[in-house]
Amino acid sequence: MPIDATQPYDDENIFAKILRGEIPSSKVYEDEWAYAFSDINPQAKLHILVIPKGRYVSWDDFSATAPAEEIAGFVRAVGQIARTHGLVEPGFRLLANVGAHGGQEVPHLHVHLFGGEPLGPMIARR
């Protein structure tokens, strides 16, 4: 169910529970700024979710309110994960859904990293 990305952060969202260790996940990366794990419903050969450790509802919230050091740390973590998984060449896709029209379903910023195969068009053709 899409969420309203303008609402306050909900500490009971599934990604907050994963960060607290209340829900298990298949960790692929962790550092001071980010936590990454395999998606339980992969949409590509490789589908990793990368979440910041801070309390941010969406990319908009993160870009507007996170300190520069935290933004840089998160973006660098995403790049490190892509490099570690050999995705830079031949390529990969990053996706961050924001709000109801963007299809965001969890009120915690998360980036989908897809790769390991040709991914086709970015948006389904109408």
matplotlib code that plots the C-alpha trace (Angstrom):
import matplotlib.pyplot as plt

x = [0.0, 1.6, 2.4, 2.4, 6.0, 5.2, 4.1, 6.5, 8.8, 7.2, 9.6, 7.4, 8.1, 9.6, 13.0, 13.3, 12.6, 15.3, 17.8, 17.0, 17.3, 13.7, 13.1, 15.8, 17.3, 20.0, 22.7, 25.0, 26.7, 26.8, 28.7, 28.2, 25.7, 23.9, 22.6, 21.9, 20.2, 18.7, 15.1, 12.8, 10.9, 13.6, 12.7, 16.0, 18.8, 20.4, 18.1, 19.5, 17.8, 20.0, 18.7, 20.2, 20.6, 19.0, 15.3, 14.2, 10.8, 11.9, 14.6, 13.0, 13.2, 16.8, 18.0, 16.4, 17.3, 20.3, 23.7, 26.1, 28.3, 25.4, 24.3, 27.8, 28.2, 25.0, 25.7, 29.2, 27.8, 25.5, 28.5, 30.6, 27.8, 27.6, 31.4, 31.6, 28.9, 30.7, 27.8, 29.6, 30.4, 28.0, 25.7, 22.9, 19.8, 19.0, 15.5, 14.1, 10.3, 8.9, 5.3, 2.0, 2.6, 6.1, 4.9, 6.7, 5.4, 7.7, 8.0, 11.8, 14.1, 15.4, 17.2, 16.6, 19.8, 19.1, 21.6, 23.1, 21.1, 19.8, 16.9, 14.9, 13.1, 13.0, 9.2, 6.8, 5.7, 2.1]
y = [0.0, 3.3, 5.7, 9.5, 10.5, 13.8, 12.0, 11.8, 8.9, 5.7, 3.8, 0.7, 0.3, -2.9, -1.4, 0.2, -3.2, -4.8, -2.2, -3.0, -6.7, -7.5, -8.9, -11.1, -10.1, -11.5, -8.8, -8.1, -4.9, -2.7, 0.4, 3.5, 5.0, 2.1, -1.4, -3.5, -6.8, -9.1, -8.4, -11.2, -10.8, -10.2, -8.5, -9.2, -11.7, -9.4, -7.2, -5.6, -3.0, -0.3, 1.7, 4.5, 3.9, 7.3, 8.0, 9.2, 8.7, 9.2, 10.5, 14.0, 13.8, 12.6, 15.1, 18.0, 17.1, 14.7, 16.2, 16.3, 13.6, 11.2, 11.8, 11.2, 8.1, 6.6, 7.3, 5.9, 2.8, 2.3, 2.6, 0.2, -2.4, -2.1, -2.4, -5.4, -7.2, -6.5, -4.4, -1.2, -3.0, -4.3, -1.9, -1.8, 0.2, 2.2, 2.9, 5.0, 5.2, 8.4, 8.7, 7.3, 8.2, 6.8, 3.5, 3.8, 1.1, 1.5, 4.8, 4.5, 5.7, 2.7, 2.3, -0.8, -2.0, -4.2, -6.1, -9.3, -9.4, -7.0, -5.1, -3.8, -0.5, 1.7, 2.0, -0.4, 0.8, 1.9]
z = [0.0, -1.1, 1.7, 2.1, 2.2, 3.9, 7.1, 10.2, 10.5, 11.9, 14.2, 13.7, 10.0, 8.8, 8.0, 11.4, 12.9, 10.6, 11.8, 15.4, 14.8, 15.5, 12.0, 10.3, 7.0, 4.7, 5.2, 2.3, 3.7, 6.7, 7.8, 9.9, 7.5, 5.7, 5.9, 2.9, 2.5, -0.2, -1.2, -0.1, -3.4, -5.9, -9.2, -10.9, -10.6, -8.0, -6.0, -2.9, -0.7, 0.8, 3.7, 5.7, 9.4, 10.1, 10.5, 7.0, 5.4, 1.8, -0.5, -0.2, 3.6, 3.5, 1.0, 2.8, 6.4, 6.6, 7.3, 4.3, 5.9, 6.3, 2.7, 1.4, 3.5, 2.3, -1.4, -1.1, 0.5, -2.4, -4.8, -2.7, -2.8, -6.6, -7.0, -4.6, -6.6, -10.0, -11.3, -12.5, -15.7, -17.2, -15.4, -12.9, -11.9, -8.7, -7.8, -5.0, -4.8, -3.2, -2.1, -3.4, -7.1, -6.9, -5.4, -2.1, 0.3, 3.3, 5.1, 5.5, 2.7, 0.7, -2.6, -4.7, -6.5, -9.4, -11.6, -12.7, -16.0, -18.7, -17.1, -20.0, -20.2, -17.1, -17.0, -18.6, -22.0, -22.2]

ax = plt.figure().add_subplot(projection="3d")
ax.plot(x, y, z, "-o")
ax.set_aspect("equal")
plt.show()
